[in-house]
Amino acid sequence: MTDQAELSKEQRIMRAMRKTLTSIVRDTAPRDGVPSPFSSETVENIRMCLGLISAREAELAEALGLSREERPRYADETPASQPLQFVSPSTKLN
């Protein structure tokens, strides 16, 4: 991923807003049967904001010529490609 110093001001703002919103959602997620502190309207507004942030981040990445692989992925997201391991002919595989 691109270093923080190489990111534009708008990219840094988008990243900070996304991280802040997702941290708030994660910190206030209902646990052990406790209802969510957010109204359904607030939840929808958060989703809308995250969608707009994501769309703008994609536009900025496309404008910079970044491919999908260079953008952040969720940890459980399956990568589009798999790395290959090359071994020399003299190396014995187990």
Secondary structure as GFF3:
##gff-version 3
##sequence-region A 1 94
A	DSSP	three_ten_helix	4	6	.	.	.	ID=ss1
A	DSSP	alpha_helix	9	27	.	.	.	ID=ss2
A	DSSP	alpha_helix	40	63	.	.	.	ID=ss3
A	DSSP	three_ten_helix	68	70	.	.	.	ID=ss4
###
